[in-house]
């Protein structure tokens, strides 16, 4: 059987003993198995030498713009003496380094009050992340194993391409009936087998899907995201949750013509569509249903404050920088600093690449609903009008 042999043997043995399993269990092992999961190693995953590009891969500008949003958040909370940024799924911690550097450069006052907490359960990844930090920043960073270690946070949860990597259920519609696809094996290969839908969460999710759908039709449901939102809310005393990921509102996610869903796999910048091959060696990801995420947030007593595609978010977040650069051009021409800014900025906001695919969802807790929006959502429509 192809793939990482120890992990393949582990999964196969589990199937032999317990029978077919829901896809979330398989995806959990493939991505997060402590010894053999794709995300459990310190291998290079992003950038030219990795498997895919991210916003962080473009350069420090993305972290600089998020840092400006964090400083705005800090000010909206009244500039508290303690403000914590929490990031889960920090990978190589490049975003954390970019943000802390930018905060220090932009506001000495904010930098004195803002600290960073990275949630990372894997010891060797924590060591790898720590080793990359400049000693001057280490005193600002804390490592915890997970959300259960957090309590009473005042600050901001920053979720950058986290939700798309949460294990999803796969469901299929055929002959006027829905079924859940479980994972089994046949001969030397893993395979899908249809089964009756029993999980109440899946039944409720299907009831919210727009109809009609084509037949056959396959798609995904991310129940883990709602549980994660609830856990974040219970640990956020006052502040913000900023989620950046690729996805759609529900009406677009479950379009009738999207008959194969959104599940994709990546390795060495090549995209494939079979998540059952090479477990532990390839990334497995599904787009985010932002409507379901917003509904889960509302149930968890979080206020849905903003929703925008990355193109509009970048225009709002970078507006002051753009104006400053334009003024500089009028007085001194195209400077190296402006050229260095424009290249990454165009890459981040280009509609043909990241600009439309990525979305930003802003949730708040304990704030006056009439407080002004973050500048990143200055040009965004009412979030619920865009999501339903």
Order of alpha helices (4+ residues) and beta strands (2+ residues): alpha-beta-alpha-alpha-beta-alpha-alpha-beta-alpha-alpha-beta-beta-beta-beta-beta-alpha-beta-alpha-beta-alpha-beta-beta-beta-beta-alpha-beta-alpha-alpha-alpha-alpha-beta-alpha
